[in-house]
Amino acid sequence: MIRAAIFDMDGVIIDSEKIYRRACTELVDELGGKISVELFERQMGLKMSETQKVVVQTAGIEIEPEEFGRRYMERYLKLARDTLVPNPGLVNLLDFLSEKVELAIASSTEKVAVEELMKKIGVLDYFEIIVGGDEVDESKPSPMIYLKASELLGVNPEECIVIEDSPNGIKSGIGAGMEVLGVRHGENAHLDLSASSHVFDDLYGVKEYLETVLNGNA
């Protein structure tokens, strides 16, 4: 029986990947570094303490990773506050799920930023638990963040469904012993999400699938 649904944030709840890319591109350009496809693929799903190291190394810029990370997040949040909205189908999905299961977010983004952005788009109150990347020692694909979310919810891992958009996130959920649903969007169309049990084009497809699954819940 499914008792909880745990969402990744970036790319699943909000279309943030393009904003991360814009913030990163602007900052790397200003610092004289090189932007590449590899740079974006390597940082996807990582928490900022890991992302900042990947970007500095891959882009070849002369700056301390911690300083880059601070400036990167500042720029991202400034852009996000002005432009973010819920992904299509999100509110309908949350309305349905909130009557059936416990809801949580397990995001590589820092918890305070997750809370701010969820409040900004009007969905913060749907979630019982939020676990940020700054609250665990290991980034995805480690299962740590999903295991912590299930523990805080008081739900066994095998009773959780994860909704993810990155290979690292999918590996994380699977490693935690959870069923993982993959979601496509414009920034991950070329990535391999096949390790997930199902891959959907949008959150409307996720809702249709979960309606079938949860109608069988006792």
C-alpha positions in Angstrom: 0.0 0.0 0.0 1.2 3.5 -0.9 1.1 5.8 2.1 3.3 8.7 0.9 4.4 10.6 -2.2 7.8 12.4 -2.1 8.5 15.0 -4.7 11.8 16.3 -6.0 11.4 20.1 -6.5 13.6 21.4 -9.3 12.1 20.3 -12.6 9.2 18.4 -11.0 7.3 21.0 -9.0 8.7 24.1 -10.7 10.4 24.6 -14.1 13.6 25.8 -12.4 16.2 24.1 -14.4 16.2 26.8 -17.1 16.5 29.4 -14.3 19.5 27.6 -12.8 21.0 27.4 -16.2 20.5 31.2 -16.8 21.9 32.1 -13.4 24.9 29.8 -13.9 25.6 30.9 -17.4 25.5 34.6 -16.5 27.8 34.1 -13.5 30.3 31.8 -15.3 30.4 34.3 -18.2 31.1 37.2 -15.9 34.0 35.1 -14.3 35.5 34.2 -17.7 34.6 30.5 -17.6 33.4 28.1 -20.2 29.7 26.9 -20.4 29.1 23.4 -21.7 26.5 20.7 -21.9 28.6 18.6 -19.6 28.6 21.3 -16.9 24.8 21.3 -16.7 24.4 17.5 -16.9 27.0 16.9 -14.1 25.3 19.3 -11.7 21.7 18.1 -12.2 20.3 16.7 -8.9 23.3 17.6 -6.8 23.1 19.8 -3.7 24.8 23.2 -3.8 27.9 22.1 -1.9 28.6 19.6 -4.7 27.3 21.7 -7.6 29.6 24.6 -6.8 32.7 22.3 -7.0 31.5 20.7 -10.3 30.9 24.1 -11.9 34.2 25.7 -10.8 36.1 22.7 -12.0 34.2 22.1 -15.3 34.0 25.8 -16.3 37.6 26.4 -15.4 37.0 29.6 -13.3 39.3 31.0 -10.6 37.0 31.4 -7.6 36.5 29.5 -4.3 33.6 27.0 -4.8 31.9 28.3 -1.7 31.9 31.9 -3.0 30.6 30.7 -6.4 27.8 28.8 -4.7 26.8 31.8 -2.6 26.6 34.0 -5.7 25.0 31.3 -7.8 22.1 30.8 -5.3 21.6 34.6 -4.8 21.2 35.0 -8.5 19.0 32.0 -8.9 16.6 33.1 -6.2 16.4 36.6 -7.6 15.4 35.3 -11.0 13.1 32.6 -9.5 11.1 35.1 -7.3 10.2 37.0 -10.4 9.3 34.2 -12.8 8.4 30.9 -11.1 4.9 29.3 -11.3 3.7 25.8 -10.5 4.4 23.3 -13.3 1.3 22.4 -15.3 -0.9 19.8 -13.5 0.9 20.3 -10.2 -2.0 21.7 -8.2 -4.5 19.1 -9.5 -2.0 16.4 -8.6 -1.5 17.8 -5.1 -5.2 18.2 -4.6 -5.8 14.6 -5.4 -2.8 13.2 -3.5 -3.4 15.3 -0.3 -6.7 13.4 0.3 -5.0 10.0 -0.1 -1.4 10.0 1.2 1.2 12.0 3.1 3.2 14.5 1.0 6.9 15.5 1.2 9.6 17.2 -0.7 13.2 15.9 -0.9 15.2 18.5 -2.8 18.9 19.0 -3.3 18.2 22.8 -2.9 18.7 24.2 0.6 15.6 23.9 2.8 15.1 27.6 3.4 15.0 28.2 -0.4 12.6 25.4 -1.0 10.2 26.8 1.6 10.5 30.3 0.2 9.8 29.1 -3.4 6.9 26.8 -2.4 5.3 29.6 -0.4 5.8 31.9 -3.4 3.9 29.6 -5.8 1.2 28.8 -3.1 1.8 25.1 -2.5 3.8 25.0 0.8 0.8 23.9 2.9 0.4 20.7 0.9 3.6 19.2 2.3 4.0 17.6 5.7 7.8 17.4 5.4 10.5 19.2 3.5 14.1 17.8 3.5 16.7 20.1 1.9 20.1 19.2 0.5 21.7 21.0 3.4 20.1 18.6 5.9 21.9 15.4 4.6 25.5 14.5 4.3 25.3 12.9 0.9 23.9 14.2 -2.4 21.7 12.2 -4.7 22.3 9.5 -6.1 22.8 8.5 -2.4 19.4 7.4 -1.0 20.0 9.4 2.2 17.6 12.2 1.4 14.7 10.0 0.6 15.3 7.7 3.5 15.3 10.8 5.8 12.0 12.0 4.3 10.3 8.7 4.8 11.6 8.5 8.4 10.3 12.0 9.2 6.9 11.0 7.7 6.8 7.8 9.8 6.3 5.8 6.6 8.3 2.7 5.5 10.4 3.3 2.3 8.5 0.6 0.4 5.3 2.5 1.1 6.5 5.6 -0.7 6.4 6.8 -4.3 9.0 9.2 -5.6 8.5 11.7 -8.4 11.8 12.7 -10.0 13.3 14.1 -13.2 17.0 13.3 -13.1 19.0 10.1 -13.3 20.7 10.9 -10.0 17.3 11.5 -8.3 15.9 8.3 -9.8 18.9 6.3 -8.5 18.4 7.9 -5.1 14.8 6.9 -4.8 15.4 3.4 -6.1 18.3 3.0 -3.6 15.9 4.0 -0.8 13.7 1.1 -1.8 10.9 3.2 -3.3 9.0 3.1 -6.6 10.2 6.1 -8.7 8.2 7.8 -11.4 10.1 9.8 -14.0 8.8 13.1 -15.5 10.0 14.7 -18.7 10.5 18.4 -19.4 12.4 20.6 -21.8 15.7 20.3 -20.0 15.9 16.6 -19.5 14.5 15.3 -22.8 17.9 13.7 -23.7 18.6 12.1 -20.3 18.1 8.4 -19.5 15.2 8.1 -17.1 14.5 4.4 -17.9 15.5 3.2 -14.5 12.2 4.6 -13.1 9.2 2.3 -13.2 7.3 4.6 -15.5 8.2 7.8 -17.4 5.6 10.5 -18.0 5.5 13.5 -20.3 4.0 15.7 -17.6 2.3 15.7 -14.2 -1.1 15.0 -15.7 0.2 11.6 -16.7 1.5 11.1 -13.2 -1.9 11.9 -11.8 -3.7 9.4 -14.1 -1.3 6.7 -13.1 -1.6 7.4 -9.4 -5.4 7.5 -9.6 -5.3 3.9 -10.7 -2.7 2.9 -8.1 -4.3 4.6 -5.2 -7.8 3.5 -5.9 -6.5 0.1 -4.9 -5.3 1.4 -1.5 -7.1 -0.2 1.5 
